[in-house]
Amino acid sequence: MKKNVLVAQSGGPSPVINSSLRGVVDTCKMYPDTFGTIYAGWHGIEGVL
């Protein structure tokens, strides 16, 4: 069964934020049988809530 992914980051764009987000997306794409949809929380946890 595929697991969906939720990414919630806060703060402005920076090399660390961009790299960590890319790492999540790239990893999910490497394992398409494991990971399903990638969701993003707009403005971090506030967007999730």
N, C-alpha and C positions, 0 to 999 in steps of 0.2 A: 504494500500500500504506500502510495506517495505521501510525503509530508509537505505541507505548505510551509513557507518561511515568512517571517515578519521581521523587517529591519526598522529600527527606530533609533535615529541619531539626532542629536541636537547640536547647535552651534553652526557657525558659518562655514562655507566651503574652505577646506584646507587640504594640504597633501595627505594628512593622516585620515581625515574623514573620507576623502575620495578613494584612497587606497583600500581602506577597510571595506567600503561599500563594493568596490570592484572585486575584492577577494570573496565576498559573499556571493555575488552574482556569478563569478567564474567557477567557484566551487559547485554551486547548484547546477550550472550548465555541464559540468564534468560528470555529474551523476544524475542523468535525467530519469532513471528508473527509481531513484530515491526521493528526489525533490520535485514538488509540483510548482504551484504558483508562488511567486515572490511578491509579497505585499510590503508597502512602505508606509511608515507613520509620518504624516506631515508634521513638522516641528517636533519631532521626537515623540515622547510618550504622550504628550497632549493630543497628538494626532491619532494615537491608538485609542485613547479614551473617548 
